[in-house]
Amino acid sequence: MSFDLNKHKEAYLNEARSHIKTMNHALVGLEKDNNNSKLLHELFRSVHTLKSLSATMRYNQSMALCHAIEDVLDAVRHNQLPLMKCTDSLFEGIDQLTLIIKKISVDEGETDTSILVNKLQDLLIHNKSQDSSNANDLIRFESDAIEKIQSIDVKIEQLDMLMNLAEEFLVNKMKFEAIREQIDHPELAPAIESLGRLITDLQYHMMQVRLVPIAFVFNRFDRMVRDLAKLQNKKVDLQIEGADIELDRSLINEIVEAISHLIRNAIDHGLETPDVRKKLNKPEQGTIWIRVSRTKESARIEVSDDGSGINIEEIKRYALKHNIINHDATDDEILNCIFNGVSTAKSVTEISGRGLGLSIVKLKIESIGGSIEIKSVPGKYTTFTILIPLTLAIIKTLLVTVGEQIYAIPTEFVERLLTVDTAGFKGFMNDEAIIFENNNIPIIRLHNLFVSQNTTLDKQPVILIQKGGERIGIAVDELITTKDIIIKPLNRTIKDNKYFSGAALIGSGQLILILDIAYLFQLRKINRSVEGGIANAI
């Protein structure tokens, strides 16, 4: 019976990527701690397993390279070859395996590994040769690999499909709830309640399946930090806290680029070289910390370094020169200018330095409903704090009406629901405000934004919104209810409309739009800078 290799190609690629990730993580750890036998065993086992898998799939170049790496590691295990003499060559081998996997995944075939294989074999020439067929080692590693299957790889596309089906169940449940209001049947209400509980359980377990430890992303940063530090002639230690916290797969895919840029920025612009740090009475080795924690609804990620910090005065001079800020801007407002393309970098390097990266980071984080803040003390540290929701799929919202349309406001921003007498509104230039807790709160009337015709109400519903220490009031026609809704991407017709961050279907089949709170605050700042009236009052 012939063995269909193509049938097992995808499974091989998934296994190979996992083992290569383990190799990188283990070798970076060994470079820091040469005597860590656990990491050496982990590295050897991954290389050995990938060699066997490659042989089974008849990927001979990969098999030969894994065999050469395995021989070098065996010499290291038996104290016949110092690890530090072969680290760079081992990393080169792992990089070559990564390239081969990429080529196989697009049907380009393997690359020739003979030169690198010979290079690795040359490392062993001046060391005692070992019997390459050490039966005891082979038996031990093979037996370790025989274990019960506790998990399987599932394509993200399949998980997304199952999540979409769960969402359709929820939409249909909403329709049944609407029908219940019209049909009086004693068994209908209990049946809908039971259906609701089943759907809630289904959604919960689907969410759990989509969660993966954030270490899934962070483990790859070890290698990046090691390579970039070496390129910059710097000594850098990466410390990760909370890597076991789990996030939605789609969120992890979205934030990896942003965090990667923050790390690159810290190495290139934040951390000083060893000689400079020594003169400043700092340890020669700089440190980057990634700290992860979570609340009930969001994850908090801090990326910090103990480097030179950000020169606030240079940022201020640049921003004033280009009319980005006013002379009375606070330190926080000045620091936030770096998210608008402001950079004090003296030159552009291979790593960073054009001043645009952080603005892209901010846009990426906000596109998934998150936020980013910065704190820095010159000469001591810089810390970026990112807050992101734990899942993109379902959010709790407040439904409101404006004209004939229903809109959704994420409740995480809602501070208070108010009903204000018409006489309670104050006029400032072209703006309106209300007084709440002795503060002037600027008002945005959604009717003016979306309907172009104001309604006169004796009692005006106002939602008090807070974000990053700022407040605005959103005036609507009517408050309906709070509801968990399923976020859907915006279609092409309204995708360019910055007022909205997503859309959703409710039980009646009606499409509702989710307000982009971040943009409403940004719009408020634009209006303040143009009009200048209410800004001074607040």
Secondary structure, 3 states (H helix, E strand, C coil): CCCCCHHHHHHHHHHHHHHHHHHHHHHHHHHHCCCCHHHHHHHHHHHHHHHHHHHHCCCHHHHHHHHHHHHHHHHHHCCCCCHHHCHHHHHHHHHHHHHHHHHHHCCCCCCCCHHHHHHHHHCCCCCCCCCCCCHHHHHHHHHHHCCCCCCCCCCHHHHHHHHHHHHHHHHHHHHHHHHHCCCCCCCHHHHHHHHHHHHHHHHHHHHHHHEEECHHHHCCHHHHHHHHHHHCCCEEEEEEECCCCEEEHHHHHHHHHHHHHHHHHHHHHHCCCHHHHHHCCCCCEEEEEEEEEECCCEEEEEEEECCCCCCHHHHHHHHHHCCCCCCCCCHHHHHHHHHHCCCCCCCCCCCCCCCCHHHHHHHHHHHCCCEEEEEEECCCEEEEEEEEECCCCEEEEEEEEECCEEEEEEHHHEEEEEEEEHHHEEEECCEEEEEECCEEEEEEEHHHHHCCCCCCCCEEEEEEEEECCEEEEEECCEEEEEEEEECECCCCCCCCCCCEEEEEECCCCCEEEEECHHHHHHHHHHHHHHHCHHHHHC
